[in-house]
Amino acid sequence: MDVAQRLALIKENLAEILNPEVIEAALAEGRSPKIYWGTATTGRPHCGYFVPALKIAQLLAAGCDVKVLLADIHGFLDNLKAPIELVEHRVVYYRLTISAILESVGVSTEKLQFVLGSSYQKSPEYVMDLYKLSSLVSEHDAKKAGAEVVKQTDNAPLSGLLYPLLQCLDEEYLDVDAQFGGLDQRKLFTAAKEWLPRVGYKQRAHLLNAMVPGLQGAKMSSSDEDSKIDLLDTPEAVTKKIRKAEASPRVVEGNGVLAFCEFVLLPAAALKGKAEFRVERERDGLEPLVYTNIKQMQEDYANDTLTPQLLKPAVAKALIELMAPIQAAYQASTEWQEITLKAYPPATKKKEKKVKDKGSRYPGGAPKDAQAPN
């Protein structure tokens, strides 16, 4: 690919790019742009992780050097979402899962570098920079920067204010040209542009993915079972969740099922070498609808040519096929199976304390024949 093609692939499906000239300069110099994506190792990765993973696949295809930050300390700082005793196991689970997602669409992970946050975030240099930055950033600004990323609660722990500062410093310590993340991190990215020069470091570019609606319209979340599909869900469970997903006829905006086609299924098909999405209409005796771009799908959906009744089974089928290599890799990996139980141990049910029936023959007990007073 030439420079223009590489840049087009880097920009594809992004909602916004801050400081794009940083990326353009790297390409003009004939070198590979260095980009990182970070994920706090908290809840189990679900199908929503296909969105950043497929963008990472495109960045790799465009010749970028990509690092994945497994942010173990971030997960701990964010209102203790990741208990410290489970963090080590969850890091391994995330690494295996993200690698499997990329490999499921035929992307080699040889050039992908995984970096553990705690491998450098406890160094004297990093800690000193954190102290410096914390003396220059106000409580108000730190809270504002992390508003859509860090869990907000009444009387929240101080760790939530440190989280945005760490994420800004990561850009310098990972030695990258750009950071990639969701549109929900925009306030944090703009803060990084402002804060890093205060401690003598340069601004980076920021690549922002659109926020993809979950199955119930809101953001896909690990903590909301109805909004997500686990990567290890059975075909029956996938079909059932897609069938129950919110997808009003003719309504394109906020349609999680249609958005999944745009940001996951079509890009995944393109990476596999055949950029198309098929919707079977055999039951109606009609030829299948074949789409190569999301605009045509959206137009047909708005016109009711593509109905929810046609779309949902097609999405379920495509997703089951996409997840099949991931599930096969899981079944073939004893390490992955063992680490799953350690990282996300099954919840233990508390035994209910039985109230012993002492009957009426104890001091103070009412006689059996006692009647209620008038």
N, C-alpha and C positions, 0 to 999 in steps of 0.2 A: 504493500500500500504506500501511496505517496503521502506527503504531509497533510494535504487537504482531506484525504480519505480517513487517515488516522484521527484527525481532529473531529470529523463528522461522526465517527464511531464513538469517540469519547463523549461527545455531546448528546448522542442519541438517547431519547426518552428522559432526559433530565428536565426538571422543572426550572432550574436556574443555575447559572455559574457566576460566582463572585471572583473577581480578579482573573478573568480568562486569559489575560495577557501573560500570566505566569506559565500557563500550559503552552500557549502559542510560542513563547520564547524558547522553551525547552525543545519543542519540535523543530523550531527554526535552527537551533544549534546542532541538530542532528542527534540528540540524545533522547533516551527514554524518560518520559515524565515519571517522577516517583510519587506514588499516591498511596494513602493508607485509609482503611476503613476499620473502625473500632466497634466492638460489641461487648457490652458488659455480660459476663458469664453468669446469668441469673436463671430465668425460667427456661424450659426446654424449647429449643428452636422449632418453629412450626413452618407451615408452607409459606408464610409471609417472608421467610428468609430467602425464598427463591428470588425475590425482587432485588435486594442488594447483591446476592450471589451471581445473578445473571448479568448485572451491571459490571461486577468484577470480572466476569468472563469476557465481556466486551472490552474492558480496559486491558486485559491480558492480550486479547486478539489485536488490539491497537498498538501493541508493543510497549505498554507501560510496565514499570516495575511496581508490583503491588504488594503491600504488607497488610496483613490482617492482625489487628491488635486484639488479643484476648484480654479484655480489661478486667482482670480479677479484682484489683483494688477498687476500681470504679464500682463494681457490683456490690462490694462490701460497704462502700461509702454511701451508696444510694439507699438510705433508710434501711440498711441491713437486709436488702433483698436477697443477697447471697450469703448465708451463714458461713463464717470463715472456715469452719471445719469441712464444708462441702465444696469450697471454691476449687481446690486442687483437682478434684474429680470432675467438676463441671467444665473446667478448662479442656480436659482431654475429650470429654463428650462433644464440646463445641468444635474442636479441631477435626474430629472424625466426621461429624455431621456436615460441616461446611465443605470439607474435601469431597464427601460423597455427593453433595448437591452439584458441585462443579463437574465431577466425573460423570454424573448422570446425563449431562448434556454434551459429553464428549470433550470437555476442556481439561487439558493437562494441568496438574497442580505443581509441576516441577519448578516453575518460576514464581510460585506463590510462596511468600514468606510469612510464617506465623510468629508473632512476637508476644511474649507474656508481659503484661504491664509491670508486674512486680520484679521483672528481671532488670529494670532500670529505674523504676519510680522510687526505689528506696536508696538510691545512690546519694552520696553527700552533695554532689553538684545539683542534682534534681531537687532535692529537699531544700537546698539553699535558694534556688530559683523560686520554689514554691513560697518560701518565706518572703522573698522580695516582692513577688506578685501580690501576695496577700496584704502587704503593707501599702500597695498602690491601688487596689480595687476595693470599692465600698461594698458594704453588706447589701445595699439596695441593688447595685449593678450585678453582683454575683448571683443574687436571687433571681433577678430578671433574666440573666443569661441562661440559667438552668430551668426556667419556669416550665417548659414543655418536655423536659428530658428527665429531670430529677423529681422523684415523688414528693409532692407538696403536702405537708400535714401541719396541724397546729402544734406549736412548740417543737418544731422539727430539730433533729440533731445538727450540730455544727458541720458535720461531715458533708451535708448536702451543699454547703457553700463552697467547700473545697473542690468538689467534683468538677465544676466548670473550669477552674484554674488548672487542674491536672490535664483536662482535655486540651486546653490551649498549649500547654508546655509540651504535650506529646508530639505536636507538629515539629517542634525543634529537635527533640531528642530522637525522633524516628527518622530525622533527616529527609523530609519529603518536600515536594513542590506543592502538594495539594492534599486536602482531606475530603473524603467522600462520605456523605451521610444523608439522612432524610430531611425533608423540608421542615420537620418539627425541630431541627437543630439550628435553624437559621439565626436565632438570637445568639446562640452560643458561637456560631461561626463569625458573626459580625463583631462579637466581643473579642474573639481571638485576633481579628484584624487590628483592633484598637489596642489591646493589652500587650501583645508580644513586643511591639516596638518600645514599650515602656521599660522593658528589661533588656533592650538591645538586640532583639531578634527580628528578622524580616517577616513581612506579611506573606501568607500563602494563598493559593487559590482554593476555592471550596466548590465542590460539585454536589448539587442538591437533587436528590430523587424526589419525585412526587409521592405524597402519602397515599397509599392504596387502601381503599375501604375494606373492612373485614366483611365476613359473610352476613353480618347483621347491620351493615352500613357504617358502623364506627370503625376505629382503628383495630386491626387484628392484634390480639393481645394473648400472651402466654397464660395470663390469669383468668381469661374469659373463655371457657370451654366452647360456648356457642359461636364465638367469633372466629375460631381457628380450626385448622385441620392439622393434626400432628403428622409428622413425616412417617410415622410408623403405624398410622391408622389403617385398618383393613379396608379392602375395596367396598365392603358393605357399609362401613362407617362413613367413608368418603361420599358415597352415593347418597346416603341418608342426610348428611350435613349440607351437601350441595342442594338437595331437594328442598330442604327447609330454609335455605338462604333467602335473604330479602332481595327480590328483583322484580320490581313492579313493571308491568307491560308498558312499553314505549318510553320509560324513564331511564335515561342514560346517566345523568348526573348522580353520583353517589352509589352507583350500581356496582357492588363488590364483585359479582360474578363476571360482568363485562370487563371490569378493571383488571381482573385476574388474567383475562385473555390478552389484554393490552400489554401488561407488564411482566407476565410470566410465560404464558403458553405460546404466543407468537414469537417473542425473542428466543425462547428455548428451541422452537422449531427451526428458526433461522440458524442458530448455532449448530444444529444437527445437520444443516444443509438443505432443508426444505421448508421455507418460510410460508407455511399455510396452516389454516385451521379449518377442519371439515365438520359440518353439521349435517348429520344424516336425516333424510326425510322419507325413508323407505316405507314407513308405516302409512304415509299419505300418498304413496305411489309417485313421489316426485324425486327429481335428481337432487343430490346433496348440494348444500350451499358451501362453496369453497372460498375462504377469505385469505388474502395475502397482506392486508393492512387493516388497522383498527377503524379507520374512518368509514370504510364500507360497512363494517359490522355495526358501527354506531348508527349509521343511516338506516340500515335495514331494521335495526332494533326499534328506532324511533318510528319507523313506518309500519311496524308490527309484522314485517315479513319474517324477521327473526324473533320468535316469541320466547318467553321464559321456558315454555314446555319443550321447545326444541333446543334451546341453549344449554339448559342445565344438564341433561344427559350427556351432551357432547363435551362439556367442561369436565364432568365427573370422569368420563372415559379417558380424556386426554391427561388429566391429573393422575389417575391411577397408573397409566402407562409411564408418566414422567417419574413417579415415585417408585416404580418397580425395581430399577437398578439400585436405588438407595436401600430399599428393604432387603434386596438380595445381598448387598454388601453387609448389612447389619446381621443377617442370618449367618453369614460366612465368617463373621468376626467375633471370636470369643472375647477378645479384649473389649470391644464395643458393648457387648451384652453385659459383661461384668461391670464395666464402668457406669452403665446406665443405672444399675441397682445401687451403686455407691453414690452417684451424683444426685439421683432423685429416688431415694428410698421410699417404698410404698408407705402411705400414711397408716399409722396404727390406730385402730379404733379403741377408744377408752371404754373399759368395762363399766357398765352401769351398775351402780351400787343398789343392790336389792334391799328393799325395806322389809324387815322381818315382821311377819304378822304375829304379834304376841297374843292375839285373841283377847278374851275378856278376863282371863284368870291371872291378872297381875295387879299389884297395888295401884289403885287409881283407875283401873280399867272399868268400863261401863258394863254392867251385866247384860247378857244377851237379850233378855226380855225387857230391858229398860226402854221405856217409851219417851219420846220427846215431850217436854213440858208443853202444856196448853198455852 
